[in-house]
Amino acid sequence: MRTKLILLALAAFVSAASASIWLLISEKQVAQERREQFFGTSKRYPTSGGEKMKVEW
């Protein structure tokens, strides 16, 4: 009985920790996208037909 309680508590702790880590990562990603939109510093290249445009010097 005691072992089951310990395993149940451990499973609850691990699931809560993984959920909180997932939320932190997703919030960080959303904040990064918002920052790129605001400052216009997106690392995406302008494309034409799905390929990178060639830089002409």
Secondary structure, 3 states (H helix, E strand, C coil): CHHHHHHHHHHHHHHHHHHHHHHHHHHHHHHHHHHHHHHCCCCCCCEECCEECCCCC
